[in-house]
């Protein structure tokens, strides 16, 4: 899957070992693992098939934001970068056609 980042600072903090360690400390190994899993997946359906990641879309004021679990309450947040977003006949999102996402944040939303 293709990963895009909202800004250069976020990209540096998530794609370099030094940036990961400096910004996220003990979470850095797990974040690096999640980034690798996303990059290795052909599409979002593959990520959805891995139960431990708990792929889900936010609702309400954060609608349009998706996340996967990192550790404990920490999440890797992203947006779908398709225009238009591929849909199923029932109106749901066709995860097997989502191949580009934009990483927006790493945080504990709770």
CORLINCOR-V745961 format. One record per backbone hydrogen bond with DSSP energy under -1.0 kcal/mol. CO is the residue of the C=O (numbers start at 1). NH is the residue of the N-H. Records with the same first field share a line. If there is no record, write none. Layout:
CO=NH + NH
This chain:
2=101
4=103
7=11
8=12
9=13
10=14
11=15
12=16
16=20
17=21
18=22
19=23
20=24
21=25
24=27
25=28
27=31
28=32
29=33
30=34
31=35
32=36
33=37
34=38
35=39
36=40
37=41
44=48
45=49
47=50
50=53
51=54
53=69
56=67
59=62
60=63
62=65
65=58
66=78
67=56
68=76
71=74
74=70
75=107
76=68
77=104 + 105
78=66
79=102
86=94
88=91
92=88
93=95
94=97
95=45 + 98
98=44
99=2
100=81
101=4
102=79
103=6
105=77
107=75
